[in-house]
Amino acid sequence: MLKIAICEDDKQQQQIIERLTIQSEKAQSAEIVKFDSGEDLVKAYNQEQRFSIILLDMQMKELNGIQTAEMIRKYDKNVIIIIITSILEYAVEGYSINAFEFILKPIEELKFSKIIDKAIIKLNEDENKNYIIQTREKTLVLRLSDIVYVESNKKKVTIHGVEEVYVNNENITEVEKKLSDEGFVRISRFYLVNMQYIKEIRVDGIKLTTGINLNYSEKLSNQIKERYMNFMMGDM
């Protein structure tokens, strides 16, 4: 289900954005959730709500759009954030939070629709990135976004997914070659981690959003932090 969040503190603008979103061809079946403030949106993420696209106003009271986006990025690196603003300079600031696009107020309906459709096309492309597990009985196709981390198991690997665990007849180095350009980082001899699930890197290990804590190699510490920083900044 495509879920779109609208975060706008002006009720009239909120209604306009909702109407234009519904009118967009590719978003007609989307579930739309409206928020009156950045605080409310962050609270939703604290309560494990997730969205595919966030339409985010920049000029809000308390938390502004940039501050809100920075907090959201701690939970979700991949969510598509579209900035909506009446001040062009704010669009430039959007690069710091890896904004997908920006829309200037007053909103042009045609441009708005094109940007929404473009965002949904990107989502669909990302959904098609898969990892294949081949067994004697069957072939399993896993979305990369559903893989939390990969664990070495001698000459095999254990794939820890969001909902299930799988075993594949590859070694972890072979899997790393396939996934290192897709947002995965090798943190030790034993683990390859999907960086979208990293919550924080601590001295005693890497804590994942699933609650798991994984030990990492001190020798790889700087490399892990650098790759994760690039990932969060959208440079991968």
C-alpha positions in Angstrom: 0.0 0.0 0.0 1.3 3.4 -1.0 1.2 5.7 2.0 1.7 9.4 1.6 2.1 11.9 4.5 1.2 15.5 4.2 2.8 17.7 6.8 1.5 21.3 6.6 0.3 23.6 9.4 -1.9 25.7 7.2 -5.3 23.9 6.9 -6.2 25.5 3.6 -2.8 24.6 2.0 -3.2 21.1 3.5 -6.5 20.6 1.7 -5.0 21.9 -1.6 -2.1 19.5 -1.3 -4.4 16.6 -0.5 -6.7 17.4 -3.4 -3.8 17.6 -5.9 -2.3 14.4 -4.6 -5.6 12.5 -5.1 -5.8 13.9 -8.6 -2.4 12.6 -9.6 -2.8 9.6 -11.8 -0.4 7.3 -10.0 -1.5 8.3 -6.4 -5.2 7.8 -6.7 -5.2 4.6 -4.6 -2.8 5.9 -2.0 -3.5 6.2 1.7 -3.1 9.8 2.7 -2.3 10.8 6.3 -2.3 14.5 7.3 -0.2 16.1 10.0 -0.5 19.7 11.3 3.0 19.9 12.6 6.5 18.5 12.3 6.2 17.3 15.9 3.1 15.2 15.0 4.9 13.6 12.1 8.0 12.7 14.2 5.7 11.3 16.9 4.1 9.0 14.2 7.5 7.7 13.3 8.3 7.1 17.0 5.1 5.0 17.0 6.5 2.9 14.1 4.4 4.5 11.4 6.1 4.6 8.0 5.4 6.4 4.7 6.5 6.0 1.1 6.4 9.7 0.4 6.3 12.8 2.7 5.0 16.1 1.3 6.7 18.5 3.7 6.1 22.2 4.3 9.2 24.2 5.2 7.7 27.1 7.2 6.1 25.6 10.2 6.0 26.7 13.8 8.2 24.9 16.4 10.0 22.3 14.2 10.5 23.7 10.7 10.7 21.4 7.6 14.4 20.9 7.7 14.4 20.1 11.4 11.6 17.7 10.9 13.3 16.0 8.0 16.5 15.6 9.9 14.7 13.7 12.6 12.8 11.6 10.1 16.0 10.6 8.4 17.2 9.0 11.7 14.3 6.6 11.3 14.1 6.2 7.6 16.8 7.0 5.1 14.8 5.9 2.1 11.5 7.8 2.4 11.0 10.2 -0.4 10.7 13.7 0.9 9.3 16.4 -1.3 9.7 20.0 0.0 6.9 22.5 -0.4 7.8 26.1 0.2 7.1 29.7 -0.9 10.8 30.7 -0.4 13.2 29.5 -3.1 16.2 29.5 -0.7 14.6 26.7 1.3 14.8 24.5 -1.7 18.6 24.7 -1.6 18.6 23.7 2.0 16.7 20.5 1.0 19.9 19.0 -0.3 21.1 18.6 3.3 18.3 16.2 4.0 18.4 14.5 0.6 15.1 15.9 -0.6 13.8 14.2 -3.8 12.2 17.4 -5.2 10.8 20.8 -4.2 7.6 22.5 -5.1 7.1 26.2 -4.9 3.9 27.9 -3.6 1.6 28.9 -5.1 1.5 25.3 -6.4 1.3 24.6 -10.1 -1.0 21.7 -10.6 0.7 20.2 -13.6 4.2 20.4 -12.0 2.8 18.9 -8.8 1.3 16.0 -10.6 4.5 15.3 -12.6 6.6 15.3 -9.4 4.3 12.9 -7.6 4.2 10.5 -10.5 8.0 10.8 -10.8 8.3 9.9 -7.1 6.0 6.9 -7.4 8.0 5.6 -10.5 11.2 5.7 -8.4 9.5 3.8 -5.6 8.4 1.1 -8.1 12.0 0.9 -9.5 13.4 0.5 -5.9 10.8 -2.2 -5.2 12.2 -4.2 -8.2 15.7 -4.5 -6.6 15.8 -8.1 -5.5 18.1 -10.8 -4.0 17.5 -14.4 -5.3 17.8 -17.5 -3.2 18.0 -20.7 -5.2 17.3 -24.0 -3.5 16.7 -27.5 -5.0 13.0 -27.1 -4.3 12.3 -23.5 -5.3 13.5 -20.0 -6.1 12.8 -17.2 -3.6 12.9 -13.6 -4.6 13.5 -11.2 -1.7 13.3 -7.4 -2.0 16.5 -5.8 -0.8 14.5 -3.5 1.3 13.2 -6.5 3.3 16.7 -7.8 4.2 17.9 -6.5 7.5 21.3 -8.2 7.6 23.2 -11.1 6.3 25.1 -13.5 8.7 28.0 -15.7 7.7 27.4 -19.4 8.4 30.5 -21.2 7.2 30.1 -21.6 3.4 26.5 -20.5 3.6 24.7 -17.3 4.7 21.7 -16.7 6.9 19.5 -13.9 5.5 17.7 -12.1 8.3 14.6 -10.6 6.8 12.0 -8.3 8.3 9.7 -11.2 8.8 11.6 -14.4 8.1 15.0 -16.0 8.1 16.5 -17.8 5.1 19.6 -19.8 4.3 21.4 -19.5 1.0 24.3 -21.5 -0.5 26.7 -18.5 -0.9 29.5 -17.3 1.2 29.2 -13.8 2.7 32.0 -12.4 0.4 29.9 -13.4 -2.7 26.8 -11.7 -1.2 28.8 -8.6 -0.4 29.9 -8.2 -4.0 26.3 -8.2 -5.1 24.9 -5.9 -2.4 27.7 -3.4 -1.5 26.4 -0.9 -4.1 22.9 -1.3 -2.9 23.2 0.2 0.6 24.8 -2.7 2.4 28.0 -2.5 4.5 30.3 -5.2 5.7 30.8 -4.6 9.5 32.9 -7.8 10.3 33.8 -11.2 9.0 30.4 -12.3 10.1 27.9 -9.6 9.2 26.7 -7.6 6.2 24.1 -5.0 7.2 21.4 -3.1 5.3 22.2 0.5 6.3 18.6 1.6 6.1 18.1 -0.4 9.3 21.0 1.1 11.3 19.7 3.1 14.2 23.0 4.1 15.7 26.7 3.1 15.7 28.0 2.8 19.2 31.2 1.8 20.9 29.7 -1.5 22.0 28.1 -2.3 18.6 25.7 -1.3 15.9 22.1 -1.0 17.0 19.5 -1.8 14.3 16.0 -0.4 14.2 14.7 -4.0 14.8 16.3 -3.9 18.3 19.2 -6.2 17.3 22.7 -5.2 18.4 25.6 -6.5 16.2 29.3 -6.4 17.0 31.6 -4.8 14.4 35.3 -5.0 13.7 37.4 -2.2 15.1 39.6 -2.3 12.0 36.5 -1.5 9.9 35.2 1.2 12.2 36.2 4.2 10.2 35.2 2.7 6.9 31.8 1.7 8.4 31.1 5.2 9.7 32.2 6.9 6.5 30.0 4.7 4.3 27.1 5.2 6.7 27.5 8.9 6.6 27.6 8.9 2.8 24.5 6.7 2.8 22.6 9.1 5.1 23.7 12.1 2.9 22.4 10.3 -0.2 25.8 9.9 -1.8 25.4 6.2 -2.5 
